[in-house]
């Protein structure tokens, strides 16, 4: 895969509604702008994108973990997303996101049996996408149901794909809607 651009960003929340968030919650996005090898034509076999997602997922995970400044096993939440440029199709984004990208991400985190939330869409340069977030070990942890927006001003071009991974050090600031808490996680089936 030809990579045109890589972007890594981190946000850190210290206050919410005037209340201290302690420790501050860090959320990182690692994103790559990739040349779409199938832009402008229908291709039945998408295995080139599926296989490319393994090293790309590993690199995105390493970059996001480094940006958070914590060990991989300390990550709380994850999510992934892709925007395909107008000469591509949603299935190109799906080929990168779904069959194999999760394994290298989970490997970098030490585990993560929960389904990695994902989103995909078609759009042009500057199109934003909300990357859905969920706890990596237990999908039923409501405090970690969230999203973070990703956007690159000059991507994706019509023959590109913007591939994103988001990782966090915690859930939403000041959660109070109940449900399974992080100290109740069993972490075996990805649900509880």
C-alpha positions in Angstrom: 0.0 0.0 0.0 1.2 3.5 -0.8 0.9 5.8 2.2 0.6 9.5 1.3 0.2 10.9 4.8 0.0 9.8 8.5 -1.6 11.9 11.2 -1.6 11.3 14.9 -3.6 13.4 17.3 -4.2 13.3 21.0 -6.8 15.1 23.1 -6.6 15.3 26.9 -9.6 16.2 29.0 -8.9 17.8 32.4 -12.3 19.5 33.2 -15.9 18.6 32.4 -18.7 20.9 33.5 -16.2 22.7 35.8 -15.3 19.4 37.6 -11.8 18.0 37.6 -11.3 14.8 35.5 -8.6 12.9 37.4 -6.7 11.3 35.9 -7.2 13.3 32.7 -8.7 11.1 29.9 -6.5 10.9 26.8 -7.9 9.9 23.4 -5.6 9.3 20.4 -6.3 8.9 16.7 -3.8 7.5 14.4 -4.8 7.9 10.7 -3.3 7.0 7.3 -4.1 8.3 3.9 -3.7 5.4 1.5 -3.7 5.1 -2.3 -6.7 2.9 -3.3 -5.4 0.3 -5.6 -9.0 -0.4 -6.9 -10.1 3.2 -7.4 -12.2 3.6 -10.5 -12.8 -0.1 -11.3 -14.8 -3.0 -9.9 -12.6 -5.8 -8.6 -14.0 -9.0 -7.3 -11.1 -10.1 -5.1 -10.3 -7.6 -2.4 -7.6 -9.7 -0.7 -4.9 -7.1 -1.4 -6.7 -4.7 0.9 -7.6 -7.4 3.4 -4.0 -8.5 3.7 -2.6 -5.0 3.8 -4.8 -4.3 6.8 -2.6 -6.5 9.0 0.6 -4.4 9.0 -1.5 -1.2 8.7 -3.5 -2.1 11.8 -0.3 -2.9 13.7 1.3 0.4 12.7 -1.8 2.4 13.6 -2.0 0.7 17.0 1.6 1.3 17.8 1.4 5.0 16.8 -1.8 5.5 18.9 -0.3 3.7 21.9 2.8 5.8 21.7 0.8 9.0 21.5 -1.2 8.0 24.6 2.1 7.4 26.4 0.9 4.2 28.1 1.5 0.4 27.7 -0.9 -1.2 25.2 -2.5 -3.3 27.9 -3.5 -0.1 29.8 -5.7 1.1 26.8 -9.4 1.2 27.7 -11.3 1.8 24.5 -10.9 1.3 20.8 -12.6 2.1 17.5 -11.8 2.1 13.8 -13.1 4.0 10.8 -12.5 4.6 7.1 -13.5 7.1 4.4 -13.2 6.0 0.8 -12.7 8.6 -1.9 -15.4 9.0 -4.6 -13.6 6.6 -7.1 -13.7 3.8 -4.6 -16.6 1.9 -2.9 -17.6 1.2 0.6 -16.5 -2.4 0.2 -12.9 -1.2 -0.1 -13.2 0.4 3.4 -14.8 -2.8 4.7 -11.9 -4.9 3.3 -9.5 -2.8 5.4 -11.6 -2.6 8.5 -13.2 -6.0 9.0 -11.6 -9.4 8.1 -8.1 -9.0 9.6 -7.3 -5.5 11.0 -8.6 -6.4 14.5 -6.0 -9.1 15.2 -2.9 -6.9 15.2 -4.7 -4.2 17.1 -5.7 -6.7 19.8 -2.1 -8.1 19.8 -0.7 -4.6 20.5 -3.2 -4.2 23.4 -2.4 -7.6 25.0 -6.1 -8.6 24.6 -9.4 -7.0 23.6 -12.0 -9.6 23.1 -14.8 -7.1 22.5 -15.9 -6.2 19.0 -14.0 -3.2 17.7 -16.7 -0.6 16.9 -16.4 0.7 13.3 -17.8 3.2 10.8 -17.2 3.7 7.1 -18.4 6.2 4.5 -17.6 7.7 1.1 -16.4 11.3 1.0 -14.0 13.8 -0.3 -11.2 16.0 1.2 -12.0 17.2 4.6 -14.9 14.9 5.2 -15.2 14.2 8.9 -16.0 10.8 10.4 -17.1 9.8 13.9 -15.0 6.9 15.1 -17.3 4.9 17.5 -15.6 3.8 20.7 -16.2 0.9 23.1 -14.3 -0.8 25.9 -11.8 -3.2 24.5 -12.6 -6.0 27.0 -16.4 -5.8 27.6 -18.9 -4.3 25.2 -21.5 -3.7 28.0 -19.4 -1.1 29.8 -21.7 2.0 29.2 -19.2 4.5 30.5 -17.1 3.8 27.4 -19.8 4.2 24.7 -18.4 7.2 22.9 -17.0 8.6 19.7 -14.3 10.8 18.5 -14.2 12.8 15.2 -11.4 12.4 12.7 -10.8 14.7 9.7 -7.9 15.5 7.4 -8.3 18.6 5.4 -6.9 17.2 2.1 -8.0 13.6 2.3 -9.3 11.4 1.0 -8.7 12.4 -2.6 -10.9 10.6 -5.1 -8.5 7.6 -5.4 -7.6 7.3 -1.7 -8.8 5.8 1.5 -8.5 7.4 5.0 -8.0 4.7 7.6 -8.3 5.5 11.3 -7.8 3.9 14.6 -8.8 5.5 18.0 -7.6 4.4 21.4 -8.3 5.9 24.8 -7.1 5.8 28.4 -10.7 5.9 29.8 -14.4 6.3 29.1 -16.5 9.5 29.1 -15.7 12.1 31.7 -17.9 11.8 34.8 -20.0 8.8 33.7 -23.2 8.2 35.6 -25.7 6.3 33.5 -25.1 2.9 35.2 -24.4 -0.4 33.7 -21.3 -2.6 34.0 -18.3 -0.8 35.5 -14.7 -1.4 34.7 -14.1 -3.2 38.0 -16.8 -5.7 37.1 -15.3 -6.8 33.7 -14.7 -10.5 33.3 -13.2 -10.0 29.9 -13.7 -13.5 28.4 -16.5 -13.2 25.8 -16.1 -9.6 24.9 -19.5 -8.7 26.3 -19.0 -8.5 30.1 
